[in-house]
Amino acid sequence: MPRMPLIGVCACTRQIGHHGFHIAGDKYLRAAAIAGVPLVIPALGELIDQQTLLDSLDGLLFTGSPSNVEPHHYQGPASEPGTPHDPSRDQLTLPLIRAAVDAGIPVFGICRGFQEMNVAFGGSLHQKVHEAGPYQDHRERPDDPLEVQYGLSHALHVQPGGLLARLGLPSEIQVNSVHGQGVERLGQGLRIEALAPDGLIEAFSVEAARSFALGVQWHPEWKVHEHPAYLALFQGFAEACRARAAQR
Ligand SMILES: N[C@@H](CCC(=O)NCCCC(=O)O)C(=O)O
């Protein structure tokens, strides 16, 4: 009987009072538990041996975060003063994403994690989607109740013949939207899987990946069991993680 898959969930750094912490959101960890045993990976830079992670994990989940990828990683203009960043998280995730995909480990990126995947594959980001060209405002209203912030916000056009279609998603679904940044230049080797009505890229897969490698801009971890299309993504991820664990 193969052991349960081990699912790495990359942490964010957070200062609480005088002390620094490494944290991961409850909803991500609960959704990751669909695929196996979630393990939070601290953003400790060189203190974390990447090869040990690759040898030990059966899947990796890159979560959302209020922080943003530092623009120097994609040769973007400096952020507006006061923009939240998490350089320790960038230092862990950006190289780990490429190494995990190359190693055939299932990778699932959500929101910031989706943006990290795009940057890891050489893409760039709009730092304020709502001020860029034809795009709508994809941000949540922070004063709204959480149910509203993560409620259905816009249509999503699923591209035919891709991973989302294979996972059973219909050609159009409704999704939530909790982000101010988004894909500007798509990374090398990424296949567009879904678009918002304004044309913003909302999901991609890694064409040459040997396993599941999907990034989505929305939040399928939110009430995942109440949204069949959200659940289908985690079930696809889980199937890939089980296959990885069975190879051990
Ligand atoms: N900061 C980026 C990514 C936004 C994001 O991940 N939002 C979710 C934050 C809270 C949560 O984890 O649910 C951007 O603004 O585009």
The ligand as an ORCA input file, in Angstrom:
! r2SCAN-3c Opt
* xyz 0 1
  N      -0.816     39.903     -4.277
  C      -1.161     39.326     -5.580
  C      -1.805     37.972     -5.393
  C      -3.160     38.091     -4.766
  C      -3.560     36.913     -3.891
  O      -2.905     35.890     -3.826
  N      -4.664     37.125     -3.189
  C      -5.107     36.247     -2.128
  C      -4.641     36.794     -0.784
  C      -5.354     36.184      0.403
  C      -5.538     34.668      0.267
  O      -4.531     33.934      0.419
  O      -6.637     34.221     -0.028
  C      -2.098     40.246     -6.358
  O      -2.633     41.205     -5.733
  O      -2.314     39.994     -7.542
*
